[in-house]
Amino acid sequence: MAEAADNQGASPAPARRRWLRRAIVLLAGTPVLAALIYSPAPRAEAAQASSVDVQLTSMAPSAPVKGDTLTIRGTVLNTGAETINDAHVGLRVGPALADRSSIDEAAERTGFRAGADPGEIDPAFAVKIASLPSKVSQEFTLTVPVNKLELDKDGVYQLGVSLSGVTESRPSEQVMGIKRTFLPWQPEAAGKRSQLTYVWPLVSTTRVTAETGSDENQTPVFLDDSLADELKPGGRLEQMVTLGKDLPITWVIDPDLLYTVDAMTKGYRVRNPGGKPVQGKSKAVAEQWLNSLEAAVQGKKVVALPFADPDLASLAHHGKDVSGTLGQLRPATDKAKQAVETVLHVPASTDFSWPVDGAIDPSIVNVATSAGAHNVLTRSDSLVESGALGYTPSAARPIGAGTTAVVADADLSTAFEGDMLNAGTSTLAVQRFLAHSLALNLQQTDEPRSFVVAPQRTPSVSQVQSMAEAVRGLQAGRWTQPADLEAAATAKPDPGATTQVPGAGQYPEALRKQELPVSAFEKIRTTQNALDRFKVILAAPDRVEIPFGNTTNREMSTSWRGRPEESRLYRDQVQDYLVGLTEKVKVVPKSDATLSGHSATIPVSVQNSLVQDVHDLVLRVKSTNKTRLMFSQDEQQVTVQGDHTQTVKFTANATASGPVEVTAQLFTKDGVPYGKERRFTVEATEITPTVMLVIAGGVLLLVLSGIKMYASRKRVAARAAAEESTQPSDESSDTGVQSTEGSGTSETVDR
């Protein structure tokens, strides 16, 4: 490590001098003992097997000063098969560690090493445990005045909490288990304090689809309602805001998260398992969180990432060669600033880009700065120091072309990536973080330095709580002072610091495997091309351009890392939804038609099922056999109101009989085909003068026949009336009925 030049050497404290004298006496007697024993003794440095698991659940204060009392709480669990008797929990204080690498080595050590680990402090502060049966745990609390620890100089001290006792098979007292941690000791403010910037990321996964409602506000549709779990009290994002509001941090925000929560406050819908959107129910939760965030960021530095936090490494390695892809970064940056200022009412910087885990190579730097950012947030395990300086340089490094690499410290940034649900793990992580921060400040250099901490993008609730505890441990300001990210980027760079960006071959393979593939960017381009063709026909193109533009950014989001199937499904759904919208404007399928005569009108209908009007469309009809059928005008402009159908009439001329196939196709004003081509057949029938004469003769015959039938009916009726008037009066009763029946029968036949 570069910290080899640390000045941590000093004479041991009196208690440790006594421990050293005892060790020398023991070592001096070793040859005599060896001569008395036949078999060789085991090495004193060998680690003893642990039969007790020691956990430290809390340590307060985490960075004590003179006059404080150190309280360490924890548990001991007997993992062995035998009962441990006459046991006690004791505290061991080692010498100040020389440098940061010594901290890492001590943290990785397990088991007790006689001769290497220090002895216990005054037994009066030990906690006695008479008996600890197998598989049984017991809590303990060690309370020790700090002045009893005999800390003689500023530095990082290793603490060991051990349980010692006896068992039936091991009758002499020995250490059964030990847990190590660190005590940063800087009781007075250092004459030279480091500036420390802690990045506090507000980032989440993509939730909003491309689908919107047909209402005026275009109510968005969410994939699910899981964001509410992060926003509600105790949720991940709620804890980020609640804990972060009182800490000296720099807020780094994905504006898409603000857009999403803001949309929830205005009403939103959620896809249910059946596919039909239902009303979202977390409006109040969203309002509360957004109000809390707005209050928390007042007066604080806010950095806005490009909208939806695009995966810069994926863009650099797979997307930059797909036309139009990099062009999405500038709009994403422009939207970022507007979103923060509109929703939170605070100014935001958009001059920072943040590749995943701070890993960079030349292509990533080029993409990261292509939208105007001049600062790339990287990490010290990517831009690695050679070690020639003997200390850790400041975060800011000029890497050419007006770009500054802001190098976050890898040890500090990854301190809380593990499972922090366990109180013991969290306590050790906090103490190790504080130890590294103090060791950084104690490095030998006269130059003031600034350091940056860039943790994981989406820390869990327990990780957030551990991060907050660590930052609170620094608030006394005895060896660090808070600074914002812009101050870190503009700090004076160390002229001896590494500025060489690592090559593409040094990019971590594990991160490369999580990147979006080329096919993802090709799918995005296909969808974008379809959108470009669609919006030119719309009277209100913003209704699709804005939601789909945001969705395009979301398709490139860093949040898809590690979720390839979900990412692919999201892109497919976006494209399918757009195709469904474009198909709402179409030529209505038409049945075959018959054209009688030389000329006739053929109607073709265009349907618009959208809620808005469409215009700038051209409908063209085309005959496949112009020698038989042709149109006097084969194209007409079309405008169709929302949710209406417009019928366009074309005049067709037939020159010969027979079927002719006709196509009807919509085009944009630029001549680009739109929608499906419709085909139908026109049966052309030629009508000659002879045929017309035959038809006229037939009509004349029908007329004459009708006249003859009418005259015949009149004569029959007159004859019947005359016969009736000449019948004798005495026969009228019987013959009248018969005559009436006959007359009725005669009328029925005639009708």
Secondary structure as UniProt FT lines:
FT   HELIX           2..5
FT   HELIX           14..36
FT   TURN            44..45
FT   STRAND          47..48
FT   STRAND          52..60
FT   TURN            66..67
FT   STRAND          69..78
FT   STRAND          84..96
FT   HELIX           100..108
FT   STRAND          112..114
FT   TURN            115..116
FT   HELIX           123..125
FT   STRAND          127..132
FT   TURN            134..135
FT   STRAND          137..145
FT   HELIX           146..149
FT   STRAND          155..166
FT   STRAND          174..185
FT   STRAND          194..202
FT   STRAND          208..212
FT   TURN            216..217
FT   STRAND          220..222
FT   HELIX           227..231
FT   TURN            233..234
FT   HELIX           236..244
FT   TURN            245..246
FT   STRAND          250..253
FT   HELIX           255..265
FT   STRAND          269..271
FT   TURN            273..274
FT   STRAND          277..279
FT   HELIX           283..296
FT   TURN            297..299
FT   STRAND          302..304
FT   TURN            307..308
FT   HELIX           312..314
FT   HELIX           315..319
FT   TURN            320..321
FT   TURN            323..324
FT   HELIX           326..328
FT   HELIX           329..344
FT   STRAND          352..353
FT   HELIX           356..358
FT   HELIX           362..368
FT   TURN            369..371
FT   STRAND          375..379
FT   TURN            380..382
FT   STRAND          396..400
FT   TURN            401..402
FT   STRAND          403..408
FT   HELIX           410..413
FT   TURN            414..416
FT   TURN            420..421
FT   HELIX           423..442
FT   STRAND          450..453
FT   HELIX           461..474
FT   TURN            475..476
FT   STRAND          480..482
FT   HELIX           485..490
FT   TURN            495..496
FT   HELIX           504..506
FT   HELIX           509..512
FT   TURN            513..514
FT   HELIX           518..535
FT   TURN            536..537
FT   HELIX           542..555
FT   HELIX           558..560
FT   TURN            561..562
FT   HELIX           564..582
FT   TURN            583..584
FT   STRAND          585..587
FT   STRAND          593..596
FT   STRAND          599..608
FT   STRAND          614..623
FT   TURN            626..628
FT   STRAND          629..631
FT   STRAND          635..640
FT   TURN            642..643
FT   STRAND          644..654
FT   STRAND          658..668
FT   TURN            669..670
FT   STRAND          673..685
FT   HELIX           689..725
FT   HELIX           729..731
FT   HELIX           732..750
//
